Amino acid sequence: MPDIFVNYRTSDQEAAATLIERELSRRFGSDRVFRASKSIKIGRRFPQELLTAVRRSSVLIAVIGPLWGEARTADGRRALDDPEDWTRKEIAEAFESGALVVPVLVGRTTRLDRHDLPPEIAELAECQYRRLDTRDAETGLNRIGDDLAEAIPELAAAERRIANAGSAESTRNQVGRTDGSVVQAQDYRHEQSGGVGTVGGDVGTFINNASGQVHTGGGDQHNTIRHGSVEFHGDGGNYLERGNVNQEFGDRRDREERRR
């Protein structure tokens, strides 16, 4: 069941309506925001789908641009004066069902005058509006979303669930058996800009931006560079460089015996 119904006139501000719907869907969930071209399934009877969605919604967003009141029917009449005009019918149904009706004035659209509106929707001119300036759409969209979350507790709860789910998804990991501490990358912040140092007490050794041989295990490490190759001797040595890398581990006497 949708909580938000996005009402608009296709000949006026369909792009702005799509922008609003997508932002509110991102914040509150797609199934909570109804926009006709997105939400009505193929083959469904759109008149009944529209009216049912309006009646079940807590909020109707009326997207109003400069051409909203100037649109004409096929016979030249003003569309708003036609009782069958869907933009008008949806708004009238929202008022009838007790939904919160929020006019969103796009760009430099002037405020509505109730005397210019049909009696069924004249109170639209008295509803507190929000403005969406496409030159700074982010600010307007954020304010609309914040206002809806404050006005409708169910939307605020939905937003928290989405945020919590996203946080859990981003930190999901698998850790096998370990005898020491595990540090999760996004939870650890450091001020060290490079080198090797001890971090967080028993967390262990932290290496950042190392450039050269690195050895953090126990035992000796002996490095010899020969004609662009790197040869390692010692316990637990690690190095990555262009060219060949040869590593030998274990007791020195065993290595010497193998070389004979």
SVG drawing of the C-alpha trace seen along z (x, -y; Angstrom):
<svg xmlns="http://www.w3.org/2000/svg" viewBox="-17 -34 94 64">
<polyline fill="none" stroke="black" stroke-width="0.4" points="0.0,0.0 1.5,-3.4 1.9,-6.2 2.7,-8.9 0.8,-9.6 2.6,-11.8 0.0,-13.8 1.2,-15.7 0.1,-16.8 2.0,-15.1 2.0,-18.3 3.5,-20.3 6.1,-18.8 6.4,-15.1 10.1,-15.2 10.0,-16.9 7.4,-14.4 9.7,-11.6 12.6,-13.2 10.5,-13.6 9.2,-10.1 12.6,-8.6 14.1,-10.5 11.2,-9.7 11.4,-6.0 15.0,-6.0 14.4,-7.3 11.2,-5.5 11.0,-2.5 9.6,-2.2 6.4,-0.4 5.5,-3.4 5.5,-5.9 2.9,-5.8 3.5,-7.4 1.1,-6.2 3.5,-5.3 5.7,-3.4 3.2,-1.8 0.3,-0.6 1.0,2.9 0.6,3.8 -3.0,4.6 -4.5,3.2 -7.5,0.8 -5.9,-2.6 -9.0,-4.5 -9.7,-2.1 -5.9,-1.8 -5.6,-5.6 -8.5,-6.1 -7.7,-3.2 -4.1,-4.4 -5.2,-7.9 -7.7,-6.6 -5.0,-4.5 -2.3,-7.1 -1.5,-9.4 0.0,-12.1 -0.7,-13.5 2.1,-15.5 0.7,-17.9 3.5,-18.8 2.6,-22.2 4.5,-24.0 3.9,-27.1 1.6,-25.2 -0.4,-23.3 -3.4,-25.6 -3.1,-26.4 -3.5,-22.9 -6.4,-22.5 -8.7,-19.6 -9.1,-18.4 -12.0,-20.8 -10.1,-23.8 -11.5,-24.1 -9.3,-24.6 -8.4,-21.1 -9.1,-22.0 -12.7,-22.9 -13.3,-19.4 -14.7,-17.1 -13.0,-14.1 -9.6,-15.7 -7.5,-13.2 -5.2,-15.7 -8.3,-17.4 -10.0,-14.1 -7.0,-12.8 -6.6,-16.0 -10.3,-16.1 -10.2,-12.4 -7.3,-13.1 -9.2,-15.9 -12.2,-13.7 -10.2,-10.9 -8.5,-13.2 -5.0,-12.8 -2.3,-15.5 -2.1,-17.5 1.2,-19.2 1.6,-21.5 5.1,-21.5 5.7,-24.6 8.4,-23.9 10.7,-26.7 9.2,-30.2 5.6,-29.0 3.5,-31.5 1.2,-30.6 -2.2,-29.4 -5.3,-31.5 -8.4,-29.7 -10.6,-31.8 -8.8,-30.3 -9.6,-26.7 -12.7,-24.6 -14.6,-24.5 -13.7,-20.8 -10.0,-21.6 -10.1,-25.3 -8.5,-24.6 -5.4,-23.5 -4.5,-27.2 -4.5,-27.3 -2.3,-24.3 1.3,-25.1 3.5,-24.5 7.1,-23.6 9.2,-24.8 11.5,-22.8 14.1,-24.8 15.7,-22.5 18.9,-24.6 19.2,-23.3 17.0,-20.2 18.9,-18.5 18.0,-21.1 14.3,-21.1 14.1,-17.3 15.8,-17.0 13.3,-19.4 10.3,-17.6 11.6,-14.3 12.4,-15.7 9.0,-17.3 7.2,-14.1 9.2,-12.0 8.3,-14.5 4.6,-14.6 4.1,-10.8 5.6,-8.6 5.3,-5.5 7.6,-7.1 10.2,-8.0 10.1,-4.4 10.5,-3.1 13.5,-5.4 15.2,-4.1 14.7,-0.5 16.2,-1.2 19.1,-3.0 19.7,-0.1 19.5,2.5 22.0,0.6 24.4,0.3 24.2,4.0 24.8,4.9 27.8,2.6 29.5,4.2 28.7,7.8 31.9,10.0 33.1,13.4 35.9,14.1 37.4,17.5 39.2,18.7 41.6,16.2 43.8,16.1 44.1,12.3 42.0,9.2 40.0,8.4 39.6,4.8 36.8,4.0 38.1,1.4 35.2,-1.0 35.2,-1.1 38.9,-2.0 40.2,-5.5 43.9,-6.5 45.9,-9.7 49.1,-8.1 49.9,-9.0 52.4,-6.3 54.9,-3.8 54.6,-1.2 53.3,-1.6 51.5,0.0 47.8,-0.7 45.2,-0.4 47.1,1.5 46.7,5.2 45.3,4.7 48.7,5.3 50.9,3.8 49.4,1.4 51.0,0.8 50.0,-2.1 51.5,-3.0 54.5,-0.8 57.1,-1.2 59.8,1.4 60.5,4.6 58.1,5.3 58.5,7.9 56.2,8.1 56.5,11.8 59.1,13.5 62.5,14.5 65.2,13.1 64.7,11.6 67.6,11.2 67.0,9.4 69.3,9.5 68.7,7.7 70.3,9.4 69.9,7.9 66.4,6.6 65.3,9.8 64.5,9.9 65.5,13.0 64.0,13.4 65.4,15.4 63.8,15.5 60.6,16.4 57.4,14.7 58.9,12.2 56.6,10.6 57.5,8.3 55.9,7.3 57.9,5.6 58.4,5.7 60.5,8.6 60.9,12.1 60.3,12.8 61.9,15.8 61.0,16.7 62.6,19.3 61.4,20.1 62.7,22.3 66.0,22.9 69.1,21.4 71.0,24.7 68.2,26.5 68.4,23.9 72.1,24.2 71.8,28.0 69.2,27.7 71.5,25.5 74.5,28.0"/>
</svg>
